Amino acid sequence: MTPHEIDDVHRLRVMAAGVRGAQLVERTLAAPFEEVWPVMSALDFLPDLQHTRLLHCDGDRIELLARSKYGFRAHLRGFRRPGWCWLQSRFLLVGLAAAPDGSGTRIALTGGVRVPTRAAVLPFGTKPELTKAAHRLASRVAL
């Protein structure tokens, strides 16, 4: 990476800054990127997502169905590549990023319930859910 390039964690900060109400949780994990990203990209560490089913994947474009622990469903579309995942449906936004940091990995998470047709997320309960997700990810990587 050149001095003028930004990594995926910085990129997620920029994306979250453009979404009104979005919260961002960052953390550094002691595990290497190669161990962290496969767990992150599976999405099953997210507390609200009980089940996901891949519908379509074409290069870095991805489409999946997700069901929350409350029974709500979302048809998510977006992009996933090593270190980066941005998915959204009409009512849901999920943003994940990871970047090597020495012998560890910096991670960043954002997301929540979207306001349809607007770049906005309802901020209620978002920060605690993202923090819980970061803790769950850390515990799964440490296994």
GINOR-V704163 format. One record per helix or strand of 3 or more residues. SS is the DSSP state (A for helix, B for strand). FROM is the first residue (numbers start at 1). TO is the last residue. If there is no record, write none. Layout:
BEGIN
SS;FROM;TO
SS;FROM;TO
END
This chain:
BEGIN
A;8;17
B;24;29
A;33;41
B;49;58
B;61;68
B;73;81
B;84;88
B;92;101
B;104;114
A;126;141
END
